[in-house]
């Protein structure tokens, strides 16, 4: 093997040495398993105008590590910290883990654990980390309705309009009589079903509203009038 000897000024050597140390420091920060080349190999890369400094050692390490080696190292060592940081910062940049609005606590726990298990098994990580990851997923997740509200999505705007329409319909029933009141009751039931489907009306709120109306206007919830006197009585109530 042929050799080339270089005589460098002190400031030039110091500059190259700083570049080498910075390269090793940044590469190791990006990949904790990075195999640092020797200073001679680094210098050879500079002389040969290779901007990536892919030394033989570094290339060999990349081939042995495999495409998902970083994930395995994260799972085995730094995974909890990495995911915690990711989840903590996500909402600041508009990313959210959204869940169904109708999930119970048990539903959320089960889904979080199932997702955590799938992630770690696919990455061939340490399965003792499953509970840690599942807990982080659960604590970071939020209802899809809350996410839409935060993002001011069209769905959230529609939900606000729906709530306002529901209030107005309820007030209209309280002041309406006869057939008009029955029509408004049908509209109210439809709005309540939409509210339940979206998640901004709870089952309790729906039941409370209907019970109040039954107490105020029980005749609304009875079958239509039967016979002549029944129609007369219905007409009288509507006057």
C-alpha positions in Angstrom: 0.0 0.0 0.0 1.4 3.4 -1.0 1.6 6.1 1.6 1.3 9.9 1.4 2.8 12.0 4.1 1.4 15.5 4.7 3.1 18.4 6.4 0.4 20.7 7.7 0.6 24.0 9.5 -0.7 23.9 13.1 -3.8 26.0 12.3 -4.7 23.8 9.4 -4.3 20.6 11.5 -6.3 22.2 14.3 -9.1 23.0 11.9 -9.2 19.4 10.5 -9.1 18.0 14.1 -12.1 20.2 15.0 -14.0 19.1 11.9 -13.3 15.4 12.8 -14.4 15.8 16.4 -17.6 17.7 15.3 -18.3 14.9 12.8 -18.0 12.2 15.4 -20.0 14.2 18.0 -22.9 14.9 15.6 -23.0 11.4 14.1 -23.0 9.8 17.5 -25.8 12.1 18.6 -27.9 11.1 15.6 -27.1 7.4 16.0 -25.8 6.2 19.4 -24.5 3.0 17.7 -22.4 4.9 15.2 -18.9 3.5 14.7 -16.5 6.4 14.5 -13.8 6.2 11.8 -10.2 6.9 12.6 -8.8 10.4 12.0 -6.8 9.0 9.1 -9.9 7.6 7.5 -11.7 10.9 8.0 -8.8 12.8 6.5 -8.7 10.4 3.5 -12.4 11.1 2.9 -11.7 14.8 2.9 -8.8 14.5 0.5 -10.8 12.3 -1.8 -13.6 15.0 -1.7 -16.2 12.5 -0.3 -18.7 14.8 1.5 -20.3 12.0 3.4 -17.3 10.5 5.1 -18.6 7.0 4.6 -15.6 5.0 5.7 -15.4 1.3 5.3 -16.1 0.8 9.0 -19.2 3.0 8.9 -20.6 1.2 5.8 -20.0 -2.2 7.4 -21.8 -1.1 10.5 -24.8 0.2 8.6 -25.0 -3.2 6.7 -24.8 -5.3 9.9 -27.2 -3.1 11.8 -30.1 -3.4 9.3 -32.7 -0.9 8.4 -34.6 -1.1 11.7 -31.7 -1.3 14.1 -32.3 2.1 15.4 -35.8 1.1 16.5 -34.5 -2.0 18.3 -32.0 0.1 20.2 -34.7 2.6 21.1 -36.9 -0.2 22.3 -34.2 -1.9 24.3 -32.7 1.3 25.9 -34.1 4.8 25.2 -37.6 4.0 24.0 -39.6 5.3 26.9 -37.7 8.7 26.8 -38.0 9.0 23.0 -41.8 8.3 23.0 -42.4 10.5 26.0 -40.7 13.4 24.3 -42.4 12.8 21.0 -45.9 12.7 22.6 -45.2 15.7 24.8 -44.1 17.9 21.9 -46.7 16.6 19.3 -49.6 18.7 20.4 -47.5 21.8 20.2 -47.1 21.2 16.5 -50.7 20.3 15.8 -50.4 16.5 16.0 -52.8 14.6 18.3 -53.6 11.0 19.2 -57.4 11.0 18.8 -59.7 8.3 20.1 -63.4 7.6 19.6 -65.6 9.9 21.7 -67.7 7.0 22.9 -64.8 4.9 24.3 -65.0 4.0 27.9 -61.8 4.0 30.1 -61.5 0.2 29.6 -61.8 0.6 25.8 -59.0 3.1 25.9 -56.8 1.0 28.1 -57.3 -2.1 25.9 -56.7 -0.3 22.7 -53.5 1.5 24.0 -52.0 -1.8 25.1 -52.9 -3.5 21.9 -51.2 -0.8 19.9 -48.1 -0.7 22.2 -47.8 -4.5 21.8 -48.0 -4.3 18.0 -45.3 -1.6 17.9 -42.8 -3.3 20.1 -43.3 -6.8 18.6 -42.8 -5.4 15.0 -39.6 -3.6 16.1 -38.4 -6.7 18.0 -38.1 -4.6 21.1 -38.1 -5.4 24.8 -41.6 -6.6 25.7 -41.2 -5.3 29.2 -41.7 -1.8 27.7 -45.2 -2.6 26.6 -46.9 -1.3 29.7 -44.8 1.8 29.7 -45.7 2.6 26.1 -49.3 1.8 26.6 -49.5 4.2 29.6 -48.0 7.0 27.5 -50.4 6.4 24.7 -53.3 6.4 27.0 -52.2 9.6 28.8 -51.6 11.4 25.6 -54.8 10.5 23.8 -57.8 12.7 23.7 -61.4 12.5 22.3 -61.7 13.2 18.6 -64.3 15.8 19.5 -61.8 17.7 21.7 -59.2 17.5 18.9 -61.6 18.9 16.4 -62.5 21.7 18.8 -58.9 22.6 19.3 -58.2 22.6 15.5 -61.4 24.5 14.8 -62.3 21.9 12.1 -65.5 22.1 10.0 -66.9 19.3 12.2 -66.4 21.3 15.3 -68.1 24.4 13.7 -71.0 22.2 12.7 -71.2 20.8 16.3 -71.4 24.4 17.7 -74.2 25.1 15.2 -75.9 21.9 16.2 -75.9 22.8 19.9 -77.3 26.2 19.2 -80.1 24.7 17.0 -80.8 22.2 19.8 -81.3 25.0 22.4 -83.6 27.0 20.0 -85.6 23.9 19.2 -86.1 23.1 23.0 -87.2 26.7 23.6 -89.6 26.6 20.7 -91.3 23.4 22.0 -91.8 25.1 25.4 -93.7 27.9 23.7 -95.4 26.0 20.9 -98.8 24.3 21.1 -100.7 21.6 19.2 -99.2 20.2 16.0 -96.4 22.7 15.9 -95.1 21.4 19.3 -95.3 17.8 18.0 -93.3 18.8 14.9 -90.7 20.5 17.1 -90.5 17.5 19.3 -89.6 15.3 16.2 -86.9 17.8 15.2 -85.6 17.8 18.8 -85.3 14.0 18.8 -83.3 14.2 15.5 -80.9 16.8 16.8 -80.4 14.8 20.0 -79.5 11.7 17.9 -77.0 13.8 15.9 -75.5 15.2 19.1 -75.1 11.7 20.6 -73.5 10.5 17.4 -71.0 13.4 17.4 -70.3 13.2 21.1 -71.3 16.6 22.3 -74.6 15.4 23.9 -74.4 12.8 26.6 -77.0 10.2 27.3 -77.8 11.8 30.6 -78.3 15.2 29.0 -80.6 13.7 26.5 -82.6 11.9 29.1 -82.8 15.0 31.3 -84.1 17.1 28.5 -86.8 14.6 27.5 -87.9 14.1 31.1 -88.3 17.9 31.6 -90.5 18.1 28.5 -92.6 15.1 29.7 -93.1 16.9 33.0 -94.0 20.2 31.3 -96.1 18.8 28.4 -97.0 15.2 29.0 -99.6 15.3 26.2 -96.8 15.5 23.7 -95.7 12.0 24.5 -99.1 10.4 24.3 -100.6 8.8 21.2 -102.7 10.9 18.9 -106.4 11.7 19.9 -109.0 9.1 19.5 -112.6 9.8 18.6 -114.5 13.1 18.5 -113.9 14.2 22.0 -110.3 13.3 21.8 -109.9 15.6 18.8 -111.8 18.3 20.6 -109.5 18.0 23.7 -106.4 18.2 21.4 -107.8 21.2 19.7 -108.4 22.9 23.0 -104.9 22.3 24.2 -103.6 23.8 21.0 -105.6 27.0 21.3 
